[in-house]
Amino acid sequence: METTAFQPPANSPSAGLGSVRASVILALSVWFLLVVSLGATGAFVGPPGKPPIAMAIGVTAPLLLFFVWMRRSRSFRELILSLDLRLITGMQAWRWEGFGFLSLYANHVLPAGFALTAGLGDMAIGFAAPWMVLGLIRQPGFAASAAFVRWNVLGILDLVIAVCMGALSAMLAGGIPGKISTAPMATLPLLLIPAFQVPLFLMLHITALMQSRRNK
């Protein structure tokens, strides 16, 4: 007797989440390819000494779309709240790559004010991420704890400060010959950090705080 795998009805909650999950994967792929494509044309490179408008759009536009989608789509909110909190917390360990900023500062590619602030802040958040995951595994109520909330808030502040420092450095450099600025952050491959990774990490922190609030 032939058997077939169970298929949920098209209008079932699981089918709805599956559709949203596919949409999220598609959106992330299109976003990544768009950043790479625009970066290859120099679309994020702004005039020296001027506010980095293109970069500001690159950082804020994905976040605005994230909030709009979450507000207008119940299925998307449900997907966000169903994500494995241990996984999205562990992904912040990638922030250890902030060590690269220190290396770029040492090689006179990025200015100290930006590289040290962003690099050390990212490294601290990334270093603490595995301990947050252990807390989530060992303590059922850790997601609602002050320590977990504080770590996520600090992670958000670190990213916001890094973006502000980068913009300030770009404006203060003023195109002075030989002056080290954050201009390399507007070109590939470093462009992927502010235009893709920073908004994505912010979304992960926001998702973690939403789940934390739900668990209280």
C-alpha positions in Angstrom: 0.0 0.0 0.0 1.5 3.3 -1.1 1.8 6.0 1.5 2.4 9.7 1.1 3.9 12.3 3.4 1.5 14.5 5.3 1.0 17.8 3.6 -0.5 20.6 5.8 -3.5 22.5 4.3 -2.5 25.5 2.3 -4.2 27.8 4.9 -2.7 26.1 7.9 -0.4 28.0 10.3 2.6 25.8 9.4 2.0 26.4 5.7 1.8 30.1 6.3 5.1 30.2 8.3 6.8 28.1 5.6 5.8 30.7 3.0 7.0 33.6 5.1 10.3 31.7 5.8 10.8 31.3 2.0 10.1 35.0 1.6 12.6 35.9 4.3 15.3 33.8 2.6 14.6 35.4 -0.7 14.6 38.9 0.8 18.0 38.3 2.5 19.5 36.9 -0.8 18.2 39.9 -2.8 19.4 42.3 -0.2 22.9 40.8 -0.2 23.1 40.8 -4.0 21.8 44.4 -4.2 24.5 45.6 -1.8 27.2 43.8 -3.7 25.9 45.1 -7.1 25.6 48.7 -5.9 29.0 48.4 -4.1 30.7 47.3 -7.3 29.5 50.5 -9.0 30.7 52.7 -6.2 27.1 53.8 -5.3 28.0 54.1 -1.6 31.0 56.3 -2.1 30.2 59.9 -1.1 32.0 63.2 -1.6 34.8 63.8 1.0 33.7 65.9 3.9 30.0 65.4 3.2 27.5 63.4 5.2 27.5 59.8 3.9 23.8 59.8 2.7 24.1 56.7 0.6 25.6 54.7 3.5 22.9 56.0 5.8 20.2 54.8 3.5 22.0 51.4 3.2 22.0 51.0 7.0 18.5 52.3 7.7 16.4 51.1 4.7 16.6 47.4 5.6 15.7 48.2 9.3 12.6 50.3 8.2 11.5 47.5 5.9 12.0 45.0 8.8 9.7 47.1 11.1 7.1 47.7 8.4 6.9 44.0 7.5 6.7 43.0 11.2 3.9 45.5 11.8 1.9 44.6 8.8 2.4 40.8 8.7 1.2 38.7 11.6 2.9 35.6 10.0 6.2 37.4 9.9 5.9 38.4 13.6 5.1 34.8 14.4 8.1 33.6 12.5 10.3 36.1 14.4 9.0 34.9 17.7 9.5 31.3 16.7 13.2 31.5 15.8 15.6 29.6 18.0 16.8 32.1 20.5 20.0 30.2 21.0 20.8 30.3 17.3 20.2 34.0 16.8 22.2 34.7 20.0 25.1 32.5 18.8 25.2 34.3 15.5 26.4 37.4 17.3 29.6 35.6 17.9 30.5 36.7 14.4 31.1 40.1 15.9 34.5 38.8 17.0 35.5 39.9 13.4 35.8 43.3 14.9 39.4 42.3 15.4 39.8 43.1 11.7 39.2 46.7 12.5 42.1 46.8 14.8 44.3 45.2 12.1 43.1 47.8 9.6 43.9 50.6 12.1 47.4 49.1 12.7 48.0 49.2 8.9 46.8 52.8 8.6 43.6 51.9 6.6 41.0 53.1 9.2 41.2 55.9 11.7 41.7 55.1 15.4 38.5 56.7 16.7 36.4 54.5 14.5 38.4 51.4 14.3 39.1 51.1 18.1 35.6 51.9 19.1 33.9 49.6 16.6 36.4 46.9 16.9 36.7 46.6 20.6 32.9 46.9 21.0 32.2 44.2 18.5 34.8 41.9 20.0 33.3 42.3 23.5 29.8 41.5 22.2 31.0 38.6 20.2 33.1 37.2 23.0 30.1 37.2 25.4 27.8 35.6 22.9 28.7 31.9 23.7 28.2 32.7 27.4 24.7 34.0 26.6 24.0 30.8 24.7 25.1 28.7 27.6 22.8 30.7 29.9 19.9 30.0 27.6 20.7 26.3 27.5 21.2 25.9 31.3 18.6 28.2 32.7 15.0 28.1 31.3 14.3 31.7 32.4 17.6 33.2 31.3 15.9 34.8 28.2 14.0 37.1 30.5 16.9 37.9 32.8 18.4 41.4 33.2 21.8 40.1 32.0 20.5 38.8 28.7 18.5 42.1 28.1 21.5 44.2 29.0 23.8 42.3 26.6 21.4 42.8 23.8 20.9 46.5 24.6 24.7 47.0 24.7 25.0 45.1 21.4 22.6 47.6 19.8 24.4 50.6 21.3 27.7 49.3 20.1 26.4 49.1 16.5 24.7 52.5 16.7 27.9 54.2 18.1 30.0 52.5 15.4 27.8 53.8 12.6 27.8 57.3 14.1 31.6 57.3 14.5 32.0 56.1 11.0 29.8 58.9 9.6 31.6 61.5 11.8 35.0 60.4 10.7 33.9 60.5 7.0 32.8 64.1 7.4 35.8 65.3 9.5 38.3 63.9 7.0 37.2 66.5 4.5 39.2 65.0 1.6 42.5 66.1 3.1 45.3 64.3 1.2 46.9 61.6 3.3 44.2 61.9 5.9 43.0 58.5 7.1 39.2 58.2 7.0 36.4 55.6 6.9 36.1 55.9 3.1 37.2 52.2 2.7 34.0 51.2 4.5 32.0 52.4 1.5 33.8 50.0 -0.9 33.7 46.2 -1.2 34.4 44.0 0.6 34.2 46.2 3.8 30.9 47.7 2.6 29.2 44.4 3.5 29.8 45.2 7.2 27.8 48.5 7.5 25.3 47.8 4.6 24.5 44.2 5.4 25.9 42.8 8.6 25.1 45.8 10.9 21.4 45.9 10.0 21.2 42.1 10.2 22.8 42.1 13.7 20.5 44.8 14.8 17.5 42.8 13.6 18.8 39.8 15.6 19.1 41.9 18.7 15.6 43.2 18.3 14.3 39.7 17.8 16.0 38.5 20.9 14.5 41.4 22.9 11.1 40.7 21.6 11.4 37.0 22.6 12.8 38.1 26.0 9.8 40.4 26.6 7.4 37.6 25.7 9.1 35.2 28.2 8.6 37.5 31.1 
